[in-house]
């Protein structure tokens, strides 16, 4: 088999695996989204989360070069989808660190070169949970969102 | 011949300094709050009465964590204290060392003291209770507890200085167990099932094996807990026990507990426990308050 063909099939199967590993979660209702406070609640949580992340010594460094406004906008769409809300996270935004052409950025590709650890994944989750606590989200709803996000550890943590 | 304490200290030193674990890294305190469980009565990580598949401490798989605990149980006629230390390595291996002191409070047993030391080891073999929320598979661990009794105190008038004189076949023994823990964040639940092969009488305080039965039996232990919020867990536990001794119609232990985790450095657990009647010399079913403090990283 030609090297080029081999590499192409490898790349295709890796992408397929990444997509499969990251199937969007399914919901029977939008109770979690409503529990977060709907559109306004998600916006508030996301902005609060971004502030916590920038202050957290365990992960602040990893977000140093990020366009945080873009991250906030993307995160709101992401949280909306991952809580059963009426959104579809496309990842199609431009930002400083990308080629500016609106390439689709899923969780796998965004984190591919970061060598993130479980410590960092947990720290990010703790920042998110603190933001939800600040927003007065009921603990049962906090846990429901965390239940949808936890499996992402598989594709985000590569170290 | 090395004591259990010396053995445990050696194992601990070896484990900590194996490979790259020794030298650089400070403990990373990276696990989520409460996901190391609390310290169970025999010293390891789990609920109050039962070992769980969770590895104690807050070290992630790249690090380590440890803690010390002090527990006191007081019933109408008896008191039980447990003290110990435990360490979790790479969220994979757990080592623990505990001492239990059981004492009588009611005459004529008010001078009675039973003591044992417990060296525990646990190995996580499959699954991850925290991350695998999209799977039905639990986190599974296997473990062993090596237990050794001290001389019996306070029964000198009867000439009794060893648990063997109370019917036990041996004053030392080992429990083996497998535990499966599942955290269902979507339902705010933690569930644990443990199967323990044991010969221990009253956890080993009254020796191992007996005149009625002397062989390993598999005992089930179940815990169910509700994650009230990030820092508060409330649950119930059940632990079945063998009946090896003629002098003890040993009953199952039950409890209802509340565990509070204000930070990753400390937790407090309070419970109402039912220990059943203890020996035929006192037919009163023992129940009371359990209080435990764990401090560590």
Interface residues (C-beta under 8 A of the other chain):
Chain A: X25 X58 X117 X118 X119 X122 X123 X125 X126 X129 X133 X139 X140 X142 X143 X144 X146 X147 X148 X150 X151 X153 X154 X159
Chain B: X28 X30 X31 X32 X60 X61 X62 X63 X130 X131 X132 X133 X134 X184 X185 X186 X188 X227 X228 X229 X230
